[in-house]
């Protein structure tokens, strides 16, 4: 009897991908460190036994991911770069703008992001950072009369100041990655509102509440206010099931 094994399709791997894998591996194991130089194109061709076009394609991939920097005519070879959060920012922003990430997912992400950021900001903020938050809220108040686009930029600027005050680099990176999409989301939500003026005033009032909790060092309240505000503000974008689940999570946290 012939047994059916769980075989999968064989993927053809291009030569440049193998070159990329080996160089990435050397960087991840710290054989290559930031500031080190890769061999010249000719040396890489001889080492990997591939064509110049293959080496150039591999270097283009490595440059696009921020692992190396290559300068035309530099005889020292491509430089290995320090890891940078800018690559994550670029990737996430592209996913959001190409709508690979659904709008509801972006709202859910913002609920988690703002809740965590406000909780940590209440614990770690400095006096200078509080002043930046207060200035951002003042800017929101001034922009109400200028309409949704100007107001949404001021609104997101307040949240950026909170992300920074969280002193959590990953929160800052992820927030910055979605910053443009968040500005667009706020502006679109205000445009859809029957009375955008009232909605801007409501947003301003909520951010003042959040700022008050952060100023008082009350992390749990700051986080709860941030989450409940996003759920209230964008509830029509979310499914009833997800909205109820996220609301229930706050109820449990408060019990």
C-alpha positions in Angstrom: 0.0 0.0 0.0 1.3 3.5 -0.9 1.4 5.9 1.9 0.6 9.6 1.3 3.3 11.8 2.8 2.7 15.5 3.6 4.9 16.8 0.8 4.9 20.5 -0.1 5.8 22.3 -3.3 9.5 23.0 -3.9 10.4 26.7 -4.0 13.1 27.8 -6.4 15.5 30.0 -4.6 17.4 32.6 -6.6 21.1 33.0 -6.1 20.9 36.5 -4.8 18.6 35.3 -2.0 21.2 32.9 -0.9 23.8 35.7 -0.8 21.4 37.8 1.3 20.7 34.9 3.7 24.4 34.4 4.4 25.2 38.1 4.9 22.1 38.5 7.1 23.2 35.5 9.1 26.7 36.9 9.6 25.1 40.2 10.9 22.7 38.5 13.2 25.4 36.3 14.8 27.6 39.4 15.1 30.3 38.1 12.9 29.7 41.4 11.1 29.1 44.4 13.3 28.0 47.9 12.6 30.8 49.8 10.9 32.3 46.7 9.4 32.9 46.7 5.7 31.8 43.9 3.3 34.3 42.9 0.6 34.3 44.6 -2.7 31.9 43.5 -5.4 34.6 41.5 -7.2 35.6 39.8 -4.0 32.0 38.9 -3.2 31.6 37.5 -6.8 34.6 35.2 -6.2 33.5 34.2 -2.7 29.9 33.3 -3.7 30.8 32.2 -7.2 28.0 34.3 -8.8 27.8 37.1 -11.3 28.1 40.8 -10.7 24.4 41.3 -11.3 23.6 38.8 -8.6 25.8 40.5 -6.1 24.3 43.9 -6.9 20.8 42.5 -6.5 21.7 41.1 -3.1 23.2 44.4 -2.1 20.0 46.3 -3.2 17.9 44.0 -1.0 20.3 44.5 2.0 20.2 48.3 1.5 16.4 48.3 1.3 16.2 46.5 4.7 18.6 49.0 6.2 21.3 46.4 6.9 24.1 47.9 4.7 24.9 51.1 2.9 26.7 51.2 -0.3 28.3 54.3 -1.9 29.1 54.2 -5.6 32.8 54.2 -6.2 33.7 53.6 -2.5 36.7 51.2 -2.7 36.1 50.1 1.0 33.0 48.1 0.2 29.4 48.3 1.6 29.2 49.3 5.3 27.2 47.3 7.8 24.7 49.7 9.6 23.4 49.9 13.1 19.9 48.5 13.5 17.3 51.2 13.1 13.6 51.4 13.9 13.1 53.5 10.8 12.8 50.3 8.8 9.8 49.1 10.9 8.2 52.5 10.6 8.6 52.4 6.8 7.2 48.9 6.5 4.2 49.4 8.7 3.3 52.7 7.1 3.4 51.1 3.7 1.1 48.3 4.9 -1.4 50.8 6.3 -1.4 53.0 3.2 -1.8 50.1 0.8 -4.7 48.9 2.9 -3.1 45.6 3.5 -4.1 46.3 7.1 -7.9 46.8 7.5 -9.3 50.0 9.0 -10.8 48.0 11.9 -7.4 46.5 12.6 -5.9 50.0 12.8 -8.6 51.0 15.3 -7.9 47.9 17.4 -4.2 48.7 17.3 -4.8 52.3 18.4 -6.9 51.1 21.3 -4.0 48.9 22.6 -1.3 51.5 21.7 -3.0 54.5 23.4 -4.0 52.5 26.5 -0.4 51.2 27.0 1.2 54.5 26.2 -1.0 56.6 28.6 -0.5 54.1 31.4 3.2 54.2 31.0 3.3 58.0 30.4 1.6 58.5 33.8 4.4 56.6 35.5 7.4 57.9 33.5 6.6 61.4 32.2 8.9 64.3 33.1 7.8 67.8 33.8 9.1 68.9 30.3 7.1 66.2 28.7 4.0 67.3 30.6 4.6 70.8 29.3 4.7 69.4 25.7 1.4 67.6 26.2 -0.2 70.8 27.6 1.1 72.8 24.6 -0.4 70.1 22.3 -3.8 70.4 23.9 -3.6 74.2 23.7 -2.9 73.8 19.9 -5.9 71.5 19.5 -8.1 74.2 21.1 -6.7 76.8 18.7 -7.2 74.5 15.7 -10.9 73.7 16.3 -11.9 76.8 14.3 -9.6 75.8 11.4 -11.4 72.5 10.6 -10.8 68.7 10.7 -7.5 68.5 9.0 -5.7 71.1 11.1 -7.4 69.8 14.2 -6.5 66.1 13.5 -2.8 67.0 13.1 -2.8 68.8 16.5 -4.7 65.8 18.0 -2.1 63.3 16.8 0.7 65.6 18.0 -0.8 65.3 21.5 -0.7 61.5 21.2 2.9 61.6 19.9 3.9 63.5 23.0 2.3 60.8 25.1 4.1 58.0 23.2 7.4 59.8 23.9 6.5 60.2 27.5 5.9 56.4 27.8 9.7 56.0 27.5 9.0 52.8 25.6 10.8 52.8 22.3 8.6 50.1 20.6 5.4 52.1 21.4 7.1 55.2 19.9 8.1 53.3 16.8 4.8 51.6 16.2 2.9 54.8 16.9 5.1 56.8 14.5 4.7 54.0 11.9 0.9 54.5 11.9 1.0 58.3 12.4 0.0 59.3 8.9 -2.8 56.8 8.8 -4.1 58.0 12.2 -4.2 61.6 11.0 -6.2 60.6 8.0 -8.5 58.5 10.2 -9.2 61.4 12.6 -9.9 63.8 9.7 -12.2 61.4 7.9 -14.1 60.6 11.1 -14.6 64.3 11.7 -15.7 64.9 8.1 -18.4 62.2 8.4 -19.8 63.6 11.7 -23.0 65.6 11.3 -21.5 68.2 13.6 -17.7 68.1 13.3 -17.4 71.1 15.6 -19.0 69.2 18.5 -16.9 66.1 17.8 -13.7 68.2 17.9 -14.8 69.7 21.2 -15.5 66.2 22.5 -12.1 65.0 21.4 -10.5 67.9 23.1 -12.4 67.3 26.3 -11.3 63.6 26.3 -7.6 64.5 25.8 -7.8 67.0 28.6 -9.1 64.2 30.8 -6.3 61.9 29.8 -3.8 64.7 30.4 -5.2 65.2 33.9 -4.8 61.5 34.7 -1.2 61.5 33.4 -0.4 64.7 35.3 -1.7 63.0 38.5 0.4 59.9 37.8 -2.7 57.7 37.7 -1.7 55.1 35.1 -4.7 52.8 35.3 -7.2 55.7 34.8 -5.2 57.3 32.0 -5.1 53.9 30.2 -8.8 53.3 30.7 -9.8 56.7 29.5 -7.6 56.4 26.4 -9.1 53.0 25.5 -12.7 53.9 26.1 -12.3 57.1 24.1 -11.0 55.4 21.0 -13.8 52.8 21.3 -16.4 55.6 21.7 -14.9 57.7 18.9 -14.5 55.0 16.3 -17.1 52.5 17.4 -19.0 52.6 14.2 -15.9 51.3 12.3 -15.6 48.2 14.6 -17.8 45.1 14.6 -20.2 44.8 17.5 -18.4 41.7 18.6 -14.9 43.3 18.8 -16.3 46.5 20.3 -18.0 44.5 23.1 -14.9 42.3 23.7 -12.6 45.4 24.1 -15.1 47.1 26.3 -15.4 44.1 28.5 -11.7 43.9 28.9 -11.8 47.4 30.5 -14.6 46.3 32.7 -12.6 43.3 34.0 -9.6 45.5 34.6 -11.6 47.9 36.7 -13.4 45.1 38.8 
